[in-house]
Amino acid sequence: MRLPLKTEYACQVLAQLASRHASGEVRQVEELAAAERLSPNYLVQILTALRQAGLVISRRGKNGGYLLAREPAEISLAEIALAMEGGALIESSPGNGGESAGRVHEAWVRANEALTRSCAEIPLTDLIPPPRESDSVDWVI
């Protein structure tokens, strides 16, 4: 199984927004794209999906940009993944009707439930990058 890149990038951009959430600072697409080394055009698609899911708020205008809709501790990895994927984290079809198809499908359903529970326990705050050295100020007297 692979995590879709779109979901991974959504986690990254939300971590960036979370890193400045306390200040109420609005972040612009270009700044977020540069910080996470993403295409601004692709990032707009991701931010649109996150806005539609109620995870981010967009502000228009000269000083517009994006910010989290809620506190970072209230947003889980599961919520992010489900917002981006629009359904189960692990997709499984009922199979082809073979003798073991039903049991295999049931196993994947249980795995999806376990993964979703586990991801629900990981808050966005766990994804926030450490402050860069250039962000800290050393006072010399």
N, CA, C and O atoms as CSV, one atom per row, in Angstrom:
chain,resi,resn,atom,element,x,y,z
A,1,MET,N,N,0.843,-1.177,0.000
A,1,MET,CA,C,0.000,0.000,0.000
A,1,MET,C,C,0.888,1.240,0.000
A,1,MET,O,O,1.937,1.278,0.643
A,2,ARG,N,N,0.453,2.221,-0.716
A,2,ARG,CA,C,1.182,3.484,-0.771
A,2,ARG,C,C,0.261,4.623,-0.376
A,2,ARG,O,O,-0.918,4.651,-0.726
A,3,LEU,N,N,0.829,5.551,0.356
A,3,LEU,CA,C,0.106,6.765,0.683
A,3,LEU,C,C,0.100,7.642,-0.562
A,3,LEU,O,O,1.165,7.933,-1.106
A,4,PRO,N,N,-1.065,8.070,-1.025
A,4,PRO,CA,C,-1.094,8.945,-2.195
A,4,PRO,C,C,-0.322,10.242,-1.917
A,4,PRO,O,O,-0.418,10.813,-0.831
A,5,LEU,N,N,0.436,10.692,-2.907
A,5,LEU,CA,C,1.222,11.912,-2.741
A,5,LEU,C,C,0.349,13.104,-2.377
A,5,LEU,O,O,0.766,13.961,-1.597
A,6,LYS,N,N,-0.837,13.168,-2.924
A,6,LYS,CA,C,-1.731,14.281,-2.638
A,6,LYS,C,C,-2.036,14.353,-1.136
A,6,LYS,O,O,-2.094,15.440,-0.561
A,7,THR,N,N,-2.226,13.206,-0.517
A,7,THR,CA,C,-2.488,13.151,0.925
A,7,THR,C,C,-1.243,13.530,1.710
A,7,THR,O,O,-1.328,14.262,2.697
A,8,GLU,N,N,-0.105,13.045,1.286
A,8,GLU,CA,C,1.145,13.389,1.957
A,8,GLU,C,C,1.402,14.894,1.872
A,8,GLU,O,O,1.783,15.519,2.862
A,9,TYR,N,N,1.194,15.469,0.695
A,9,TYR,CA,C,1.389,16.904,0.528
A,9,TYR,C,C,0.384,17.702,1.356
A,9,TYR,O,O,0.716,18.767,1.878
A,10,ALA,N,N,-0.839,17.194,1.477
A,10,ALA,CA,C,-1.847,17.859,2.308
A,10,ALA,C,C,-1.378,17.900,3.763
A,10,ALA,O,O,-1.539,18.914,4.443
A,11,CYS,N,N,-0.807,16.810,4.231
A,11,CYS,CA,C,-0.266,16.779,5.594
A,11,CYS,C,C,0.851,17.802,5.756
A,11,CYS,O,O,0.927,18.489,6.774
A,12,GLN,N,N,1.713,17.901,4.754
A,12,GLN,CA,C,2.825,18.843,4.816
A,12,GLN,C,C,2.331,20.284,4.867
A,12,GLN,O,O,2.802,21.068,5.691
A,13,VAL,N,N,1.397,20.640,4.005
A,13,VAL,CA,C,0.922,22.025,3.975
A,13,VAL,C,C,0.142,22.350,5.246
A,13,VAL,O,O,0.218,23.474,5.741
A,14,LEU,N,N,-0.598,21.396,5.775
A,14,LEU,CA,C,-1.310,21.640,7.028
A,14,LEU,C,C,-0.331,21.804,8.186
A,14,LEU,O,O,-0.573,22.596,9.096
A,15,ALA,N,N,0.768,21.061,8.155
A,15,ALA,CA,C,1.798,21.227,9.187
A,15,ALA,C,C,2.381,22.635,9.124
A,15,ALA,O,O,2.654,23.242,10.159
A,16,GLN,N,N,2.574,23.160,7.906
A,16,GLN,CA,C,3.063,24.527,7.755
A,16,GLN,C,C,2.059,25.530,8.330
A,16,GLN,O,O,2.444,26.461,9.038
A,17,LEU,N,N,0.795,25.340,8.031
A,17,LEU,CA,C,-0.229,26.234,8.561
A,17,LEU,C,C,-0.300,26.126,10.086
A,17,LEU,O,O,-0.487,27.129,10.776
A,18,ALA,N,N,-0.152,24.924,10.597
A,18,ALA,CA,C,-0.186,24.712,12.050
A,18,ALA,C,C,0.982,25.396,12.743
A,18,ALA,O,O,0.850,25.848,13.881
A,19,SER,N,N,2.124,25.476,12.066
A,19,SER,CA,C,3.307,26.062,12.693
A,19,SER,C,C,3.123,27.544,13.014
A,19,SER,O,O,3.833,28.080,13.865
A,20,ARG,N,N,2.200,28.200,12.360
A,20,ARG,CA,C,1.967,29.628,12.619
A,20,ARG,C,C,0.528,29.909,13.049
A,20,ARG,O,O,0.076,31.054,13.048
A,21,HIS,N,N,-0.176,28.848,13.413
A,21,HIS,CA,C,-1.589,28.998,13.768
A,21,HIS,C,C,-1.789,29.927,14.967
A,21,HIS,O,O,-2.700,30.754,14.961
A,22,ALA,N,N,-0.958,29.801,15.980
A,22,ALA,CA,C,-1.126,30.597,17.205
A,22,ALA,C,C,-1.054,32.095,16.918
A,22,ALA,O,O,-1.700,32.887,17.603
A,23,SER,N,N,-0.280,32.485,15.921
A,23,SER,CA,C,-0.134,33.908,15.597
A,23,SER,C,C,-1.295,34.437,14.757
A,23,SER,O,O,-1.452,35.649,14.611
A,24,GLY,N,N,-2.106,33.539,14.207
A,24,GLY,CA,C,-3.205,33.948,13.347
A,24,GLY,C,C,-2.751,34.411,11.976
A,24,GLY,O,O,-3.519,35.001,11.216
A,25,GLU,N,N,-1.498,34.137,11.674
A,25,GLU,CA,C,-0.896,34.578,10.410
A,25,GLU,C,C,-1.468,33.817,9.220
A,25,GLU,O,O,-1.551,32.589,9.230
A,26,VAL,N,N,-1.857,34.566,8.205
A,26,VAL,CA,C,-2.347,33.985,6.956
A,26,VAL,C,C,-1.125,33.659,6.101
A,26,VAL,O,O,-0.201,34.466,5.996
A,27,ARG,N,N,-1.122,32.473,5.489
A,27,ARG,CA,C,0.019,32.059,4.660
A,27,ARG,C,C,-0.412,32.036,3.203
A,27,ARG,O,O,-1.496,31.550,2.879
A,28,GLN,N,N,0.420,32.552,2.337
A,28,GLN,CA,C,0.120,32.595,0.910
A,28,GLN,C,C,0.614,31.324,0.223
A,28,GLN,O,O,1.545,30.666,0.690
A,29,VAL,N,N,-0.026,30.996,-0.888
A,29,VAL,CA,C,0.286,29.779,-1.631
A,29,VAL,C,C,1.771,29.704,-1.981
A,29,VAL,O,O,2.405,28.664,-1.801
A,30,GLU,N,N,2.311,30.792,-2.474
A,30,GLU,CA,C,3.716,30.791,-2.903
A,30,GLU,C,C,4.651,30.482,-1.736
A,30,GLU,O,O,5.628,29.752,-1.902
A,31,GLU,N,N,4.361,31.028,-0.568
A,31,GLU,CA,C,5.175,30.781,0.621
A,31,GLU,C,C,5.077,29.317,1.047
A,31,GLU,O,O,6.087,28.689,1.365
A,32,LEU,N,N,3.865,28.781,1.052
A,32,LEU,CA,C,3.669,27.381,1.426
A,32,LEU,C,C,4.342,26.449,0.421
A,32,LEU,O,O,4.977,25.467,0.804
A,33,ALA,N,N,4.200,26.762,-0.856
A,33,ALA,CA,C,4.799,25.936,-1.910
A,33,ALA,C,C,6.322,25.930,-1.788
A,33,ALA,O,O,6.953,24.884,-1.937
A,34,ALA,N,N,6.906,27.080,-1.520
A,34,ALA,CA,C,8.362,27.161,-1.380
A,34,ALA,C,C,8.839,26.383,-0.156
A,34,ALA,O,O,9.847,25.679,-0.222
A,35,ALA,N,N,8.125,26.507,0.950
A,35,ALA,CA,C,8.521,25.827,2.184
A,35,ALA,C,C,8.503,24.310,2.021
A,35,ALA,O,O,9.350,23.611,2.577
A,36,GLU,N,N,7.545,23.808,1.265
A,36,GLU,CA,C,7.399,22.352,1.118
A,36,GLU,C,C,7.854,21.841,-0.244
A,36,GLU,O,O,7.681,20.664,-0.560
A,37,ARG,N,N,8.436,22.727,-1.048
A,37,ARG,CA,C,8.954,22.352,-2.367
A,37,ARG,C,C,7.897,21.687,-3.239
A,37,ARG,O,O,8.106,20.611,-3.800
A,38,LEU,N,N,6.755,22.364,-3.335
A,38,LEU,CA,C,5.634,21.875,-4.131
A,38,LEU,C,C,5.310,22.880,-5.226
A,38,LEU,O,O,5.632,24.063,-5.118
A,39,SER,N,N,4.676,22.398,-6.265
A,39,SER,CA,C,4.201,23.273,-7.331
A,39,SER,C,C,3.041,24.109,-6.792
A,39,SER,O,O,2.096,23.550,-6.235
A,40,PRO,N,N,3.089,25.433,-6.943
A,40,PRO,CA,C,1.973,26.266,-6.476
A,40,PRO,C,C,0.632,25.875,-7.105
A,40,PRO,O,O,-0.396,25.903,-6.429
A,41,ASN,N,N,0.633,25.514,-8.377
A,41,ASN,CA,C,-0.615,25.129,-9.041
A,41,ASN,C,C,-1.204,23.859,-8.432
A,41,ASN,O,O,-2.415,23.765,-8.234
A,42,TYR,N,N,-0.352,22.892,-8.140
A,42,TYR,CA,C,-0.816,21.641,-7.525
A,42,TYR,C,C,-1.274,21.911,-6.094
A,42,TYR,O,O,-2.255,21.334,-5.626
A,43,LEU,N,N,-0.556,22.789,-5.411
A,43,LEU,CA,C,-0.908,23.117,-4.036
A,43,LEU,C,C,-2.280,23.781,-3.956
A,43,LEU,O,O,-3.016,23.554,-2.996
A,44,VAL,N,N,-2.629,24.585,-4.933
A,44,VAL,CA,C,-3.960,25.213,-4.951
A,44,VAL,C,C,-5.045,24.137,-4.994
A,44,VAL,O,O,-6.069,24.271,-4.325
A,45,GLN,N,N,-4.836,23.081,-5.766
A,45,GLN,CA,C,-5.802,21.981,-5.831
A,45,GLN,C,C,-5.958,21.319,-4.463
A,45,GLN,O,O,-7.071,21.013,-4.036
A,46,ILE,N,N,-4.842,21.103,-3.787
A,46,ILE,CA,C,-4.863,20.477,-2.467
A,46,ILE,C,C,-5.573,21.389,-1.470
A,46,ILE,O,O,-6.416,20.933,-0.698
A,47,LEU,N,N,-5.233,22.665,-1.487
A,47,LEU,CA,C,-5.857,23.616,-0.565
A,47,LEU,C,C,-7.352,23.751,-0.820
A,47,LEU,O,O,-8.125,23.950,0.117
A,48,THR,N,N,-7.759,23.644,-2.069
A,48,THR,CA,C,-9.188,23.694,-2.397
A,48,THR,C,C,-9.912,22.508,-1.757
A,48,THR,O,O,-10.980,22.674,-1.169
A,49,ALA,N,N,-9.332,21.322,-1.872
A,49,ALA,CA,C,-9.935,20.132,-1.254
A,49,ALA,C,C,-9.975,20.269,0.266
A,49,ALA,O,O,-10.961,19.888,0.896
A,50,LEU,N,N,-8.914,20.807,0.854
A,50,LEU,CA,C,-8.871,20.994,2.306
A,50,LEU,C,C,-9.883,22.038,2.760
A,50,LEU,O,O,-10.463,21.912,3.839
A,51,ARG,N,N,-10.098,23.065,1.947
A,51,ARG,CA,C,-11.104,24.077,2.261
A,51,ARG,C,C,-12.499,23.473,2.200
A,51,ARG,O,O,-13.330,23.725,3.073
A,52,GLN,N,N,-12.754,22.678,1.172
A,52,GLN,CA,C,-14.061,22.041,1.026
A,52,GLN,C,C,-14.342,21.066,2.168
A,52,GLN,O,O,-15.497,20.843,2.533
A,53,ALA,N,N,-13.280,20.487,2.727
A,53,ALA,CA,C,-13.421,19.555,3.852
A,53,ALA,C,C,-13.529,20.293,5.190
A,53,ALA,O,O,-13.747,19.670,6.229
A,54,GLY,N,N,-13.377,21.620,5.161
A,54,GLY,CA,C,-13.496,22.403,6.380
A,54,GLY,C,C,-12.243,22.421,7.240
A,54,GLY,O,O,-12.308,22.751,8.424
A,55,LEU,N,N,-11.100,22.068,6.653
A,55,LEU,CA,C,-9.857,22.053,7.423
A,55,LEU,C,C,-9.082,23.360,7.325
A,55,LEU,O,O,-8.312,23.686,8.228
A,56,VAL,N,N,-9.272,24.111,6.250
A,56,VAL,CA,C,-8.618,25.406,6.108
A,56,VAL,C,C,-9.653,26.456,5.719
A,56,VAL,O,O,-10.739,26.150,5.228
A,57,ILE,N,N,-9.271,27.689,5.957
A,57,ILE,CA,C,-10.069,28.849,5.571
A,57,ILE,C,C,-9.228,29.646,4.590
A,57,ILE,O,O,-8.020,29.794,4.776
A,58,SER,N,N,-9.861,30.153,3.553
A,58,SER,CA,C,-9.127,31.007,2.616
A,58,SER,C,C,-9.626,32.436,2.767
A,58,SER,O,O,-10.810,32.689,2.991
A,59,ARG,N,N,-8.691,33.351,2.637
A,59,ARG,CA,C,-9.024,34.772,2.674
A,59,ARG,C,C,-8.570,35.389,1.368
A,59,ARG,O,O,-7.458,35.143,0.902
A,60,ARG,N,N,-9.434,36.186,0.789
A,60,ARG,CA,C,-9.129,36.834,-0.483
A,60,ARG,C,C,-8.475,38.183,-0.271
A,60,ARG,O,O,-8.444,38.722,0.835
A,61,GLY,N,N,-7.957,38.706,-1.356
A,61,GLY,CA,C,-7.427,40.053,-1.320
A,61,GLY,C,C,-5.908,40.102,-1.285
A,61,GLY,O,O,-5.229,39.076,-1.308
A,62,LYS,N,N,-5.403,41.314,-1.228
A,62,LYS,CA,C,-3.958,41.544,-1.266
A,62,LYS,C,C,-3.233,40.814,-0.142
A,62,LYS,O,O,-2.157,40.258,-0.357
A,63,ASN,N,N,-3.807,40.811,1.039
A,63,ASN,CA,C,-3.196,40.130,2.179
A,63,ASN,C,C,-3.865,38.785,2.448
A,63,ASN,O,O,-3.860,38.291,3.575
A,64,GLY,N,N,-4.433,38.209,1.408
A,64,GLY,CA,C,-5.147,36.950,1.548
A,64,GLY,C,C,-4.217,35.764,1.640
A,64,GLY,O,O,-2.998,35.891,1.531
A,65,GLY,N,N,-4.806,34.632,1.839
A,65,GLY,CA,C,-4.049,33.390,1.943
A,65,GLY,C,C,-4.875,32.346,2.670
A,65,GLY,O,O,-6.105,32.350,2.612
A,66,TYR,N,N,-4.179,31.452,3.354
A,66,TYR,CA,C,-4.837,30.327,4.014
A,66,TYR,C,C,-4.434,30.241,5.473
A,66,TYR,O,O,-3.333,30.638,5.856
A,67,LEU,N,N,-5.352,29.713,6.288
A,67,LEU,CA,C,-5.060,29.402,7.670
A,67,LEU,C,C,-5.943,28.236,8.095
A,67,LEU,O,O,-6.936,27.918,7.441
A,68,LEU,N,N,-5.566,27.611,9.191
A,68,LEU,CA,C,-6.341,26.475,9.679
A,68,LEU,C,C,-7.715,26.921,10.138
A,68,LEU,O,O,-7.880,28.026,10.654
A,69,ALA,N,N,-8.693,26.062,9.949
A,69,ALA,CA,C,-10.056,26.355,10.373
A,69,ALA,C,C,-10.253,26.054,11.855
A,69,ALA,O,O,-11.160,26.597,12.485
A,70,ARG,N,N,-9.398,25.181,12.418
A,70,ARG,CA,C,-9.507,24.795,13.826
A,70,ARG,C,C,-8.115,24.703,14.443
A,70,ARG,O,O,-7.105,24.841,13.753
A,71,GLU,N,N,-8.081,24.475,15.716
A,71,GLU,CA,C,-6.818,24.275,16.414
A,71,GLU,C,C,-6.119,23.037,15.858
A,71,GLU,O,O,-6.781,22.041,15.565
A,72,PRO,N,N,-4.793,23.079,15.707
A,72,PRO,CA,C,-4.063,21.925,15.161
A,72,PRO,C,C,-4.279,20.638,15.962
A,72,PRO,O,O,-4.306,19.552,15.383
A,73,ALA,N,N,-4.430,20.743,17.263
A,73,ALA,CA,C,-4.628,19.554,18.097
A,73,ALA,C,C,-5.977,18.884,17.842
A,73,ALA,O,O,-6.172,17.724,18.203
A,74,GLU,N,N,-6.901,19.608,17.224
A,74,GLU,CA,C,-8.236,19.075,16.944
A,74,GLU,C,C,-8.331,18.405,15.581
A,74,GLU,O,O,-9.371,17.836,15.247
A,75,ILE,N,N,-7.267,18.461,14.790
A,75,ILE,CA,C,-7.262,17.876,13.448
A,75,ILE,C,C,-6.375,16.635,13.478
A,75,ILE,O,O,-5.215,16.707,13.884
A,76,SER,N,N,-6.914,15.514,13.054
A,76,SER,CA,C,-6.148,14.264,13.096
A,76,SER,C,C,-5.658,13.856,11.710
A,76,SER,O,O,-6.166,14.303,10.682
A,77,LEU,N,N,-4.669,13.007,11.728
A,77,LEU,CA,C,-4.140,12.447,10.490
A,77,LEU,C,C,-5.248,11.723,9.719
A,77,LEU,O,O,-5.290,11.785,8.491
A,78,ALA,N,N,-6.126,11.052,10.420
A,78,ALA,CA,C,-7.236,10.348,9.768
A,78,ALA,C,C,-8.161,11.329,9.054
A,78,ALA,O,O,-8.599,11.075,7.933
A,79,GLU,N,N,-8.453,12.439,9.702
A,79,GLU,CA,C,-9.343,13.430,9.092
A,79,GLU,C,C,-8.730,14.002,7.815
A,79,GLU,O,O,-9.426,14.225,6.825
A,80,ILE,N,N,-7.420,14.234,7.852
A,80,ILE,CA,C,-6.732,14.755,6.670
A,80,ILE,C,C,-6.801,13.733,5.535
A,80,ILE,O,O,-7.166,14.067,4.408
A,81,ALA,N,N,-6.450,12.499,5.844
A,81,ALA,CA,C,-6.436,11.449,4.817
A,81,ALA,C,C,-7.828,11.221,4.249
A,81,ALA,O,O,-7.988,11.092,3.035
A,82,LEU,N,N,-8.824,11.172,5.102
A,82,LEU,CA,C,-10.188,10.948,4.626
A,82,LEU,C,C,-10.682,12.128,3.792
A,82,LEU,O,O,-11.429,11.937,2.833
A,83,ALA,N,N,-10.269,13.348,4.149
A,83,ALA,CA,C,-10.653,14.524,3.363
A,83,ALA,C,C,-10.057,14.457,1.964
A,83,ALA,O,O,-10.700,14.843,0.989
A,84,MET,N,N,-8.835,13.970,1.870
A,84,MET,CA,C,-8.161,13.922,0.574
A,84,MET,C,C,-8.593,12.721,-0.260
A,84,MET,O,O,-8.676,12.813,-1.485
A,85,GLU,N,N,-8.863,11.616,0.384
A,85,GLU,CA,C,-9.194,10.393,-0.344
A,85,GLU,C,C,-10.690,10.189,-0.521
A,85,GLU,O,O,-11.115,9.424,-1.387
A,86,GLY,N,N,-11.484,10.863,0.288
A,86,GLY,CA,C,-12.928,10.801,0.128
A,86,GLY,C,C,-13.559,9.487,0.512
A,86,GLY,O,O,-14.688,9.219,0.101
A,87,GLY,N,N,-12.898,8.670,1.266
A,87,GLY,CA,C,-13.478,7.403,1.678
A,87,GLY,C,C,-12.528,6.651,2.578
A,87,GLY,O,O,-11.767,7.255,3.335
A,88,ALA,N,N,-12.569,5.354,2.499
A,88,ALA,CA,C,-11.736,4.503,3.339
A,88,ALA,C,C,-10.255,4.706,3.025
A,88,ALA,O,O,-9.881,4.985,1.885
A,89,LEU,N,N,-9.425,4.561,4.047
A,89,LEU,CA,C,-7.985,4.676,3.838
A,89,LEU,C,C,-7.461,3.486,3.039
A,89,LEU,O,O,-6.543,3.625,2.231
A,90,ILE,N,N,-8.047,2.331,3.270
A,90,ILE,CA,C,-7.711,1.131,2.498
A,90,ILE,C,C,-8.972,0.705,1.758
A,90,ILE,O,O,-9.983,0.370,2.376
A,91,GLU,N,N,-8.906,0.721,0.456
A,91,GLU,CA,C,-10.058,0.316,-0.356
A,91,GLU,C,C,-9.971,-1.183,-0.652
A,91,GLU,O,O,-8.906,-1.705,-0.981
A,92,SER,N,N,-11.091,-1.848,-0.529
A,92,SER,CA,C,-11.155,-3.259,-0.864
A,92,SER,C,C,-12.517,-3.550,-1.471
A,92,SER,O,O,-13.543,-3.090,-0.970
A,93,SER,N,N,-12.517,-4.314,-2.549
A,93,SER,CA,C,-13.790,-4.701,-3.156
A,93,SER,C,C,-14.180,-6.067,-2.606
A,93,SER,O,O,-13.328,-6.804,-2.109
A,94,PRO,N,N,-15.450,-6.405,-2.690
A,94,PRO,CA,C,-15.894,-7.709,-2.181
A,94,PRO,C,C,-15.272,-8.893,-2.914
A,94,PRO,O,O,-15.456,-10.041,-2.511
A,95,GLY,N,N,-14.551,-8.622,-3.968
A,95,GLY,CA,C,-13.871,-9.712,-4.669
A,95,GLY,C,C,-14.668,-10.242,-5.836
A,95,GLY,O,O,-15.657,-9.647,-6.263
A,96,ASN,N,N,-14.217,-11.374,-6.344
A,96,ASN,CA,C,-14.798,-11.955,-7.550
A,96,ASN,C,C,-15.754,-13.103,-7.265
A,96,ASN,O,O,-16.171,-13.807,-8.185
A,97,GLY,N,N,-16.101,-13.295,-6.005
A,97,GLY,CA,C,-17.016,-14.375,-5.664
A,97,GLY,C,C,-16.317,-15.694,-5.406
A,97,GLY,O,O,-16.971,-16.715,-5.191
A,98,GLY,N,N,-14.992,-15.681,-5.426
A,98,GLY,CA,C,-14.242,-16.894,-5.128
A,98,GLY,C,C,-14.466,-17.341,-3.692
A,98,GLY,O,O,-15.012,-16.596,-2.877
A,99,GLU,N,N,-14.046,-18.554,-3.389
A,99,GLU,CA,C,-14.292,-19.145,-2.076
A,99,GLU,C,C,-13.740,-18.310,-0.926
A,99,GLU,O,O,-14.366,-18.240,0.132
A,100,SER,N,N,-12.607,-17.690,-1.104
A,100,SER,CA,C,-12.010,-16.918,-0.003
A,100,SER,C,C,-12.218,-15.412,-0.141
A,100,SER,O,O,-11.770,-14.651,0.716
A,101,ALA,N,N,-12.877,-14.978,-1.185
A,101,ALA,CA,C,-13.022,-13.541,-1.448
A,101,ALA,C,C,-13.696,-12.801,-0.294
A,101,ALA,O,O,-13.244,-11.720,0.084
A,102,GLY,N,N,-14.733,-13.340,0.255
A,102,GLY,CA,C,-15.450,-12.692,1.351
A,102,GLY,C,C,-14.586,-12.521,2.582
A,102,GLY,O,O,-14.602,-11.467,3.218
A,103,ARG,N,N,-13.824,-13.566,2.922
A,103,ARG,CA,C,-12.945,-13.498,4.096
A,103,ARG,C,C,-11.804,-12.512,3.874
A,103,ARG,O,O,-11.414,-11.790,4.791
A,104,VAL,N,N,-11.273,-12.482,2.661
A,104,VAL,CA,C,-10.199,-11.528,2.346
A,104,VAL,C,C,-10.734,-10.107,2.477
A,104,VAL,O,O,-10.073,-9.247,3.060
A,105,HIS,N,N,-11.909,-9.858,1.946
A,105,HIS,CA,C,-12.511,-8.532,2.037
A,105,HIS,C,C,-12.736,-8.141,3.497
A,105,HIS,O,O,-12.434,-7.013,3.887
A,106,GLU,N,N,-13.263,-9.061,4.307
A,106,GLU,CA,C,-13.479,-8.778,5.732
A,106,GLU,C,C,-12.168,-8.418,6.433
A,106,GLU,O,O,-12.145,-7.528,7.283
A,107,ALA,N,N,-11.095,-9.092,6.090
A,107,ALA,CA,C,-9.794,-8.794,6.694
A,107,ALA,C,C,-9.340,-7.381,6.353
A,107,ALA,O,O,-8.827,-6.669,7.216
A,108,TRP,N,N,-9.523,-6.971,5.104
A,108,TRP,CA,C,-9.134,-5.627,4.698
A,108,TRP,C,C,-10.024,-4.573,5.343
A,108,TRP,O,O,-9.554,-3.478,5.652
A,109,VAL,N,N,-11.283,-4.880,5.548
A,109,VAL,CA,C,-12.177,-3.956,6.250
A,109,VAL,C,C,-11.692,-3.758,7.681
A,109,VAL,O,O,-11.657,-2.631,8.174
A,110,ARG,N,N,-11.314,-4.859,8.356
A,110,ARG,CA,C,-10.778,-4.746,9.721
A,110,ARG,C,C,-9.480,-3.957,9.732
A,110,ARG,O,O,-9.258,-3.140,10.626
A,111,ALA,N,N,-8.616,-4.194,8.745
A,111,ALA,CA,C,-7.350,-3.450,8.664
A,111,ALA,C,C,-7.619,-1.963,8.469
A,111,ALA,O,O,-6.948,-1.128,9.074
A,112,ASN,N,N,-8.597,-1.624,7.627
A,112,ASN,CA,C,-8.947,-0.229,7.412
A,112,ASN,C,C,-9.445,0.408,8.707
A,112,ASN,O,O,-9.067,1.534,9.032
A,113,GLU,N,N,-10.285,-0.301,9.440
A,113,GLU,CA,C,-10.803,0.224,10.701
A,113,GLU,C,C,-9.672,0.462,11.699
A,113,GLU,O,O,-9.661,1.479,12.393
A,114,ALA,N,N,-8.726,-0.465,11.773
A,114,ALA,CA,C,-7.592,-0.323,12.695
A,114,ALA,C,C,-6.702,0.850,12.279
A,114,ALA,O,O,-6.263,1.627,13.126
A,115,LEU,N,N,-6.439,0.977,10.994
A,115,LEU,CA,C,-5.613,2.081,10.502
A,115,LEU,C,C,-6.294,3.418,10.760
A,115,LEU,O,O,-5.644,4.375,11.181
A,116,THR,N,N,-7.579,3.489,10.513
A,116,THR,CA,C,-8.325,4.726,10.741
A,116,THR,C,C,-8.290,5.107,12.217
A,116,THR,O,O,-8.082,6.276,12.544
A,117,ARG,N,N,-8.492,4.136,13.120
A,117,ARG,CA,C,-8.420,4.411,14.567
A,117,ARG,C,C,-7.038,4.911,14.954
A,117,ARG,O,O,-6.907,5.870,15.714
A,118,SER,N,N,-6.012,4.260,14.430
A,118,SER,CA,C,-4.637,4.657,14.743
A,118,SER,C,C,-4.345,6.068,14.250
A,118,SER,O,O,-3.757,6.868,14.978
A,119,CYS,N,N,-4.747,6.381,13.027
A,119,CYS,CA,C,-4.516,7.716,12.466
A,119,CYS,C,C,-5.328,8.784,13.187
A,119,CYS,O,O,-4.917,9.944,13.240
A,120,ALA,N,N,-6.470,8.407,13.740
A,120,ALA,CA,C,-7.298,9.353,14.480
A,120,ALA,C,C,-6.618,9.789,15.777
A,120,ALA,O,O,-6.961,10.831,16.336
A,121,GLU,N,N,-5.669,9.011,16.251
A,121,GLU,CA,C,-4.949,9.327,17.485
A,121,GLU,C,C,-3.733,10.218,17.248
A,121,GLU,O,O,-3.081,10.632,18.206
A,122,ILE,N,N,-3.417,10.521,15.989
A,122,ILE,CA,C,-2.247,11.348,15.672
A,122,ILE,C,C,-2.728,12.750,15.305
A,122,ILE,O,O,-3.325,12.944,14.246
A,123,PRO,N,N,-2.467,13.736,16.182
A,123,PRO,CA,C,-2.916,15.097,15.891
A,123,PRO,C,C,-1.962,15.817,14.938
A,123,PRO,O,O,-0.796,15.449,14.802
A,124,LEU,N,N,-2.483,16.835,14.295
A,124,LEU,CA,C,-1.688,17.655,13.386
A,124,LEU,C,C,-0.478,18.254,14.102
A,124,LEU,O,O,0.554,18.491,13.473
A,125,THR,N,N,-0.590,18.498,15.391
A,125,THR,CA,C,0.544,19.063,16.142
A,125,THR,C,C,1.781,18.173,16.067
A,125,THR,O,O,2.903,18.668,16.179
A,126,ASP,N,N,1.591,16.869,15.880
A,126,ASP,CA,C,2.733,15.946,15.752
A,126,ASP,C,C,3.490,16.134,14.439
A,126,ASP,O,O,4.613,15.648,14.304
A,127,LEU,N,N,2.900,16.827,13.479
A,127,LEU,CA,C,3.511,16.995,12.162
A,127,LEU,C,C,4.219,18.334,11.989
A,127,LEU,O,O,4.879,18.560,10.975
A,128,ILE,N,N,4.086,19.215,12.964
A,128,ILE,CA,C,4.663,20.557,12.844
A,128,ILE,C,C,6.183,20.457,12.804
A,128,ILE,O,O,6.790,19.821,13.665
A,129,PRO,N,N,6.796,21.086,11.801
A,129,PRO,CA,C,8.257,21.033,11.710
A,129,PRO,C,C,8.900,21.856,12.825
A,129,PRO,O,O,8.305,22.817,13.311
A,130,PRO,N,N,10.111,21.481,13.229
A,130,PRO,CA,C,10.788,22.279,14.254
A,130,PRO,C,C,11.119,23.659,13.688
A,130,PRO,O,O,11.257,23.815,12.475
A,131,PRO,N,N,11.245,24.661,14.562
A,131,PRO,CA,C,11.578,26.006,14.067
A,131,PRO,C,C,12.936,26.000,13.370
A,131,PRO,O,O,13.872,25.321,13.791
A,132,ARG,N,N,13.010,26.776,12.297
A,132,ARG,CA,C,14.289,26.917,11.597
A,132,ARG,C,C,15.174,27.834,12.410
A,132,ARG,O,O,14.685,28.687,13.151
A,133,GLU,N,N,16.477,27.659,12.274
A,133,GLU,CA,C,17.410,28.512,13.012
A,133,GLU,C,C,17.218,29.970,12.653
A,133,GLU,O,O,17.400,30.840,13.505
A,134,SER,N,N,16.852,30.260,11.408
A,134,SER,CA,C,16.655,31.645,10.982
A,134,SER,C,C,15.419,32.257,11.617
A,134,SER,O,O,15.260,33.477,11.619
A,135,ASP,N,N,14.513,31.388,12.173
A,135,ASP,CA,C,13.312,31.895,12.843
A,135,ASP,C,C,13.601,32.353,14.255
A,135,ASP,O,O,12.838,33.142,14.813
A,136,SER,N,N,14.686,31.878,14.846
A,136,SER,CA,C,15.002,32.275,16.210
A,136,SER,C,C,15.900,33.506,16.189
A,136,SER,O,O,16.655,33.737,15.245
A,137,VAL,N,N,15.795,34.269,17.235
A,137,VAL,CA,C,16.563,35.501,17.336
A,137,VAL,C,C,17.558,35.367,18.475
A,137,VAL,O,O,17.179,35.028,19.596
A,138,ASP,N,N,18.799,35.623,18.202
A,138,ASP,CA,C,19.823,35.639,19.240
A,138,ASP,C,C,20.129,37.087,19.576
A,138,ASP,O,O,20.543,37.863,18.715
A,139,TRP,N,N,19.927,37.433,20.804
A,139,TRP,CA,C,20.161,38.801,21.238
A,139,TRP,C,C,21.590,38.920,21.752
A,139,TRP,O,O,22.025,38.141,22.600
A,140,VAL,N,N,22.297,39.883,21.240
A,140,VAL,CA,C,23.669,40.136,21.666
A,140,VAL,C,C,23.694,41.501,22.329
A,140,VAL,O,O,23.271,42.498,21.743
A,141,ILE,N,N,24.186,41.535,23.539
A,141,ILE,CA,C,24.257,42.799,24.271
A,141,ILE,C,C,25.688,43.198,24.487
A,141,ILE,O,O,25.954,44.239,25.088
